[in-house]
Amino acid sequence: MSIVLVGGHDRMHEEYKEICSKRGHRVKVFTQMPTRFDKLIGNPDGIVLFTWTVSHKMIHTAVKEAKRKNIPVLRCHNSSRTSLEGMLEQLEKGQI
């Protein structure tokens, strides 16, 4: 399963990747808004948004792309390891 993770803490970038890869997922992590972000999202199986640590513009862009491409979006206020694991579990079970 491919995941796009939007937000979170810069210092946890590698930890987010590690958590996803241990569960067998490919992940792109965007803690800062890159140029042409909408094009970099691609066509993942799900988008995880950490809403507390991300700009409104980045959220808006991610949600807009998700709606356009019919990609499920999971939002969480907290950007912890446990929160990510819980959201990945929801995606894996199809509880979106």
N, C-alpha and C positions, 0 to 999 in steps of 0.2 A: 504494500500500500504506500502511496506517496502522500506526503503531508507538507503543507506550507505553514510554518509557524511565524506569526507576526507579533512583534513586541517582545517583551521579556527584558532581562538584564544582559548587558554586553558581557559581563563577567561569566555568565552561565551559558554562553553560546555553545561551547563544546559539550557541556553537560546535557543540554537539550538534544544535541545530535547523538550523543551516546545513549540516552534513554530511548530514543526512537530506533536507533540501529539495533539495540539489544532486543527490541520487540519485532524486528524484521521489517522496519519501515525505512523508506528513503525520505529524507527531510531537507527542506530548504529553510534556513532560519534568517529572518530579517528583523534585527533589533533596531535598525535605523532605516529611514526611507531612502532607497537608492534612486538614481535617475531611471526613468521608464519602469517604475515598479510594477505597473499593470502588465507590462510585457514579460517581466521576470517571473510572475506567478505561475504561468504555464497552465497545465490542466491536471491538478492534483486530485486525489480521492477525497481530500478534506482540507479545510483551513482552520487552524487554531489561532484565536485572537486573545492575547493577553491585554485587556483593555486599560489597565491601570498604567502601563508603561509604554504607551504608544500614542502617537499624535492622532488627532481627529481626521486629518487628511489621509493618513495611512489606513486607518480603519475604513473610511469611506471608499477609498480605492479598492481595498481588498473585498469589501462587501459587494461593491458594484461589479467587480469581475466574477465573484462567486455567483451572483444572480444571473449574470449574462451567460455563464457557462454551466449553470445548475450544479454548483459544487456546495456540499454541506459545510456550514460554518458553525464552529463551537466557540463560544465566548466565555472567558473567565476573567474575573477581576484580579485574581491572584496569579503570580507568575512563578510559582514554586514547582519543584520537582514532582511533588505529590499531585498537584493540580494537573500537570501535563500528563502524568500516568493515568489519572482518572478520565481525562478527555480522550486519550488514546484508546482506553478501554471502551468508552462509549462508541467511538468510531468503529472499532473492531466488531462490536456486537450489533452495529447498525441502529443504535438507539438515538438517532438524530431526528 
